[in-house]
């Protein structure tokens, strides 16, 4: 076993005081950040490690699946749909440019943005909540933890050598290591770098980034990282995600006629809106949300109305562009003001977003939730979707493992206990699209009838 590979698999808990940053801005060589869980040669010399990572995610089946997964409006229910795939592409464009402006490797940030939602199940957050309930006996479900599982296990591209000598934190001989991305790419795609219950400030938080049986690769990718702290590229990815979906969800709501700009000037409507906004900016006062909305409404590009005409459509696209530029430039300037010029990478900095801009973003998220997602028809649809996921889990767990796709049937057969078998069922459901979840449900329910 070569010394570089063994060092890359060192347990981070060996030295609890070792929090040196990785990469060009830190104390370790680039080889640490660019290492892969299973070393492999480049098939075409000249590409960087992060160009390879970006290509692997872009060509993955898991990313393509997001074309059939809900963002806000379910696919095929609109002639102007945004799906999880289009959102991921938009997030990647925002993140690549913001990251490059701050000195990040643009391919690394784009990879993280492309991969950030790759674990989202059918029906978006509704499916995520339903799967978390169905998976409570095996540790629950979280879309970000599922993303890590897909990238490092479920998306078949590389396997650990069968004759691999045992090394701490090395993959089990012969097991899939997923896309085998670099350590830095996996770290950048990890929005919540802790297991369930490990949130550094809120142990009751439902947000986490790794399941118990994926801890070996998690410890490997976090080797040398400060506990509970995201790398700089992950914070750029996270803000790019917020920017992309807050602006585009409002654009979609206006386009579909669900949002009336005039209603946002009503005192009663604003009061209800700011109650929703509190979930995105806990502790903020209604007056602060009001000031944030006032700032946006005072801009010349803010729409007074929308009628679907070509000029109105152009104005809507301009609003989206202006908002993205506003939010990204504010973060870039504030981060530069704190850290100065030069490359900001890995653990050398944290993205700084001014509070006023965060409140503006929170208000936009609340607009989309109140006027698009909380409509009566959407609430009824979500109820139906939760039932579909719950019944799918029940029927597959109680049925013939042969009903599973071959990859998950094998996982089910190799499970060491009931929890492992249930996880195989959850993994199967999580990889379905909205349409295939409905089709599987209809088929299994029909077969179960006497």
HELIX and SHEET records of a PDB file:
HELIX    1   1 UNK A    3  UNK A    8  1                                   6    
HELIX    2   2 UNK A   12  UNK A   14  5                                   3    
HELIX    3   3 UNK A   30  UNK A   34  1                                   5    
HELIX    4   4 UNK A   49  UNK A   58  1                                  10    
HELIX    5   5 UNK A   61  UNK A   65  1                                   5    
HELIX    6   6 UNK A   66  UNK A   68  5                                   3    
HELIX    7   7 UNK A   84  UNK A  101  1                                  18    
HELIX    8   8 UNK A  106  UNK A  115  1                                  10    
HELIX    9   9 UNK A  124  UNK A  134  1                                  11    
HELIX   10  10 UNK A  136  UNK A  138  5                                   3    
HELIX   11  11 UNK A  143  UNK A  149  1                                   7    
HELIX   12  12 UNK A  150  UNK A  154  3                                   5    
HELIX   13  13 UNK A  183  UNK A  188  1                                   6    
HELIX   14  14 UNK A  212  UNK A  214  5                                   3    
HELIX   15  15 UNK A  215  UNK A  221  1                                   7    
HELIX   16  16 UNK A  232  UNK A  255  1                                  24    
HELIX   17  17 UNK A  261  UNK A  265  5                                   5    
HELIX   18  18 UNK A  267  UNK A  277  1                                  11    
HELIX   19  19 UNK A  286  UNK A  297  1                                  12    
HELIX   20  20 UNK A  310  UNK A  339  1                                  30    
HELIX   21  21 UNK A  355  UNK A  368  1                                  14    
HELIX   22  22 UNK A  369  UNK A  373  3                                   5    
HELIX   23  23 UNK A  376  UNK A  398  1                                  23    
HELIX   24  24 UNK A  401  UNK A  403  5                                   3    
HELIX   25  25 UNK A  406  UNK A  414  1                                   9    
HELIX   26  26 UNK A  418  UNK A  430  1                                  13    
HELIX   27  27 UNK A  434  UNK A  448  1                                  15    
END                                                                             
